[in-house]
Amino acid sequence: MGMRAPELPERSHRRPDAPPPTRAEPPERLWTHPETAEFLGLPPSTLHQLNHKGVGPRSFKVGKHRRYDPADVMAWLDSRASEPRGAA
């Protein structure tokens, strides 16, 4: 009898309190890492660091490349919005 390797939990780049993503249909196209960084106005290295820390937008590893669903990027950006002054 061989020993089975223990199952490892999946790593997630989503915040633990973020709602699970829902999608009725797949995106038209996934964004590349440089495209996503440009859209967010960040250097690609900053986006890489956000991913490494697990606080960036949800992303997918496709081979050795990272891809982003535009809807996930927009949801992440929306979750980072500050409250308007005077609202509470």
C-alpha positions in Angstrom: 0.0 0.0 0.0 1.4 3.4 -1.0 0.9 6.5 1.1 -1.2 9.2 -0.4 0.0 12.8 -0.2 -2.1 15.0 2.0 -4.4 17.3 0.1 -3.3 20.9 0.2 -5.7 23.8 0.5 -6.0 25.9 -2.6 -4.3 29.3 -2.5 -6.5 32.2 -3.1 -5.7 35.7 -4.1 -9.1 36.8 -2.9 -9.6 38.6 0.4 -11.2 36.2 2.9 -14.2 38.5 3.4 -14.8 39.0 -0.3 -17.9 37.4 -1.7 -17.3 34.6 -4.1 -17.3 35.7 -7.7 -20.4 34.9 -9.8 -20.5 35.0 -13.5 -23.2 34.0 -15.9 -20.9 33.7 -18.9 -17.1 33.8 -19.4 -15.4 37.2 -20.1 -14.9 38.1 -23.7 -11.1 38.3 -23.1 -8.8 38.1 -20.1 -6.3 40.9 -19.5 -2.6 40.3 -19.4 -0.5 41.5 -16.4 0.8 44.6 -18.2 -2.6 45.5 -19.5 -4.1 45.2 -16.0 -1.3 47.3 -14.5 -1.7 50.0 -17.2 -5.5 50.1 -16.6 -4.9 50.5 -12.9 -2.2 53.1 -13.5 0.4 51.0 -11.6 3.8 49.8 -12.6 3.7 46.1 -13.4 6.1 45.4 -10.4 3.5 47.0 -8.0 0.8 44.8 -9.3 3.1 41.8 -8.9 3.7 42.7 -5.3 0.0 43.1 -4.6 -0.5 39.6 -6.0 2.4 38.2 -4.0 0.9 39.7 -0.8 -2.6 38.3 -1.8 -4.2 41.7 -1.7 -4.4 42.4 -5.5 -7.3 41.7 -7.9 -8.3 38.1 -8.4 -6.2 36.5 -11.1 -5.6 33.2 -12.9 -2.3 31.5 -13.5 -2.3 30.2 -17.1 0.9 28.3 -17.7 3.5 30.8 -16.5 1.4 33.8 -17.3 -1.0 35.7 -15.0 -4.4 36.7 -16.4 -7.2 38.9 -15.1 -10.9 39.0 -15.7 -11.9 42.6 -16.2 -15.0 42.1 -14.0 -12.8 40.9 -11.2 -10.5 43.9 -11.6 -13.4 46.3 -11.5 -14.9 44.5 -8.4 -11.5 44.7 -6.6 -11.2 48.4 -7.5 -14.7 49.1 -6.3 -14.0 47.3 -3.0 -11.1 49.7 -2.5 -13.2 52.9 -2.9 -13.3 55.2 0.0 -16.5 56.5 1.5 -17.5 60.1 0.4 -16.8 62.7 3.1 -19.8 63.3 5.3 -21.2 59.8 4.7 -21.4 57.5 7.6 
